[in-house]
Amino acid sequence: RNYKTIKDSMSKADKQYLNNNLFQYDFETEKITSFHITSTGADTGYVTGPGQIELGTDGKLYIPFDKGNQITVVSNPNSFSPVFSKITTTSKLGLGISDHIQSEMYKTKNNFTFSHACLAETTKFIFESGKCSNQAPKIAWNFGDNNSGRKNTATDAAPSHLYGETGIYTVSLYVTDSMGTDTITHSVTISSYPKVNLGKDTSICQNTSVILNPHISGMSYSWSTSEYNQKIVVSKAGKYWVNVSNKGCCNSDTIVIKILPTPTVDIGFDLWLCKGVIQTLNAGNVGKSYSWSTGEKMQSIKIDSEGSYWVAVSNGSCTTNDTVDIAFEEAPKVNLGKDTTICGNDSVVLNAFNIDATYLWSTGDTSHTIKVNKTGTYFVTVNRGVCIISDTIKIINRGFIPLIKVPAKYSISSNLNNCNLEIVTKNIDDYHIKIYNSSGKLIYESFDRNKDWDGKVGINKSADYGVYQYTIEYNTPCKITKQFKKGFFTLTR
């Protein structure tokens, strides 16, 4: 890989090591780890940089430095924590070491390779001949699986063996040819497939996160998010997968994450209400689940008593709460009475008194009482705290002023003609007049206000001259109780 490709493939955390000059690449996880190696100068003290990497027959990596006098040795290049050492030379080095190491590497020898080293798979072996003999070699295998009860040996060039348990097995290959017997031994690690479980597809609330964990430790992990830790934290909707490798035995799992909108709940400001008012609290969020402090499960509830009320609104597992405090004020009482009829100069006092209240009448007055005598509709608004109460009354002034006029003197002529006692009445009902002589004797009464006394006390008998008393009982259109008028008049010749 060239430098640009490596740079583009590096994780964000590794890019801080761009000054490093040695890179390790994991083909399973695609993870890149970087290191910085150095060398002292041979004579000038100036070292150009590391040269080519050469692999020795011992499995170690050897890296010279151009114009240096040290070779960096990587003892375990396939480890996550490689061990570095140095070989100091007596002469100045170039970009390569020599052909010796490379020639040893490519010198053909008997060997074998293997694949499918996962439990429940048949492990396959392949003999690689060194081709140094002039006769066909005899091959004998020992798979190191002595306790399984299965056949543990083979003689063909490409055998296979099914291991029943995980573990490290020493596999030996015996090759006999004209050159003698060659024994090749490799350790074969049989690993189990990891049981990867990210759980069921799930939903999380908006602005929250969830930890994804395959629930198996000590493995190599490769996530769809390009992360390599065992656990990752996600907060966005999507399909996430992880590939878990147990020494090359890989398994994966996928999970879908959905985002649920979190309800926005507002049941209003704290309220101070007039007693008797029924307040409706509405949690909104149609179609969601509701739980009120009153035990009700509806979207809205009605409140008629003071207290603290809360609601929890749920969208799946996403819940939002809101609370409101409600207090009530005792309402004032206002009763101006029934509609009233008055007459003439009569008046009515209207009273709306309440403790700690303010008043506003239709007349513009602001006292708790007003006095009215005109026809009209009168109303008052009484305000105490948040409570505003009104009442209305209709006053009718008929304008009737009762009139009864009795002459002070009453004269009787000799012929008794045109000598009636003329009493003038107006705006009265239920007329009843009584006339008494000086001794208090009733001499005349009438219920007809249109009929006048003719001065007689009997048939063709005139009353005596003198002073007489009268009483008139009557009603008016405005007052249903009896009214009285008393007085005297003088009967003269």
Secondary structure, DSSP 8 states (H G I E B T S, - for coil): --HHHHHHHS-TTGGGGTT--EEEE-TTT--EEEE-----BSSSS---EE---EE-TTS-EEE-EETBSEEEEES-TTSSS--EEEEE-SS---S---HHHHHHHHS---EEEEE--BTTSEEEEEEE-----SS--EEEEE-S-TTSSS--EE-SSS-EEE-SS-EEEEEEEEEEETTEEEEEEEEEEEB--------S-EEEETT--EEE--S--SSEEEETTS--SS-EEE-S-EEEEEEEEETTEEEEEEEEEEEE--------S-EEEETT--EEEE---TTSEEEETTS--SSEEEE-S-EEEEEEEEETTEEEEEEEEEEEE--------S-EEE-TT--EEEE---TT-EEEETTS--SSEEEE-SSEEEEEEEEETTEEEEEEEEEEE-----EEE--SEEE--TT--S--B--EEES-EEEEEEEE-TT--EEEEES-TT--B-SEEETTEE--SEEEEEEEEEEETTEEEEEEEEEEEEEE-
